[in-house]
Amino acid sequence: MSSFVIEGGRTLSGEITPMGAKNEALQVISATLLTTAPVTISNVPEIRDVRNLISLLQQMGVEVTRLEKGLYTFCAREIDTEYTMSADFVKRCAALRGSVLVVGPLLGRFGKAYFPKPGGDKIGRRKVDTHIQGFINLGADYEYDSEKKAYLLTAPANGLTGCRMLLDEASVTGTANILMAAGCAHGTTTIYNAACEPYVQQLCSLMTAMGYTITGIGSNLLTIEGKAAGNNDKAIEHRILPDMIEVGSFIGMAAITRSSITIKNVSYENLGIIPESFRRLGIRLEQRGDDIFVPAQESYVIETSLDGSIMNIADAPWPGLTPDLLSVLLVVATQCQGSVLIHQKMFESRLFFVDSLIDMGAQIILCDPHRAVVIGHDHRFTLRASHMTSPDIRAGIALLLAAMSAKGTSIIGNIEQIDRGYEDIDGRLNLLGASITRVD
């Protein structure tokens, strides 16, 4: 297990560019299974989760060519369907959360797909009922294979059939998975309460380039006209958006270290409420074209609600605040002036990392698995250096920011979790003046 050794208390400066969006990459790379045409994707983040998904597709028979860093061509002309039914395939999928996104294309195109219990972050239960119910709505049968410890989904002999469905939750991966399966179904499928994040919009854009007809893009009501998969030989190109979670993480990093940072090429129009959420903590931001400039501040004051009560920052489906940034906002709040209630609604274990922050001297009251009250130090007291372990991707980056602001030397273990979501994060931050050493 690798670790980061961080010398905290340094002021940073310079420019940094966010990598391509991990969550979009997992969707659009999986979508290449829908066509026999070559699909060239640029701005691919070369992080563990994405590399593992690419490796999985290669095992399935997809031809993958790395043209240069972040630029790949995928061609799913020949798929080894025997392998996709094998125990090794199921085992690989179970270790990778993003593998759930190959189920929809495989089920739609070939009529069968295994759906293992997915791996990934240990942040509480992450149910897959929305995915499976969507496939059932399209006509698929399912049974649990106790030997492989996975659900086996099977389409009728004549294929899936489009329908109108109402999702029980606006699941991003659920919407993407069902959309890809429905693209191969007979007739029209309407998905209500669909997720409408920019990354789902990007998936729709790619599928449109493949020849699918999708309406309602950007709304929670998507309609797709089904067609046979793989019957498009026109080469396709797609560029992945910048990762909004990295953009938010860098805003938080600048604030907690009281540094002046420029974040380049952020696709500002696709950030939604993220900039405003940091402004509510008193952080000044300047939009400069498609860049964000965060000036150095000695202090930042948390807003109060209109009635004078404590500010409440909570996650919500898009265009609400993504839950992936609550950990960063919580860490930043420890050095604000004022108090804030952080309400993590989606995952019941994601706030437990605050115990490490409390050990560092942060004033946090963990009310329950979903809510924490943060009383800011206003930089009157710096956090103490500490030895910590990263429990998941987002808590890991939050602990890294805390260590960068703390006086002294901190150590964070299990940084493989951070590597799953942030490409070369130590090297990139060191170029800004950080002192982060990777120890294998």
ABEGO torsion letter per residue (X at the ends): XBBBBBBBGBBBBEBBBBBBBAAAAAAAAAAAAABABBBBBBGBBBBAAAAAAAAAAAAAGBBBBBABBGBBBBBAABBBAAAAABAAAAAAAAABAAAAAAAAAAAAAAGBBBBBBBBEBBAEBBBAAAAAAAAAAAGBBBBBBAAAGBBBBBBBAAEBBBBBBBBABBBAAAAAAAAAAAAABBEBBBBBGBBABAAAAAAAAAAAAAGBBBBGBGBABBBBBBBBBGABABBBBBBBBBBAAAAAAAAAAAAAAGBBBBBBGAGAAAAEAAAAAAAAAGBBBBBBEABBBBBBBABBBBBBBAAGBBBBBBBBBOABBBAAAAAAAAAAAAABBEBBBBBBAABAAAAAAAAAAAAAGBBBBBABAABBBBBBAGGABBBBBBBBBBABAAAAAAAAAAAAABBEBBBBBGAAAAAAABBGAAAAAAAAGBBBBBBX
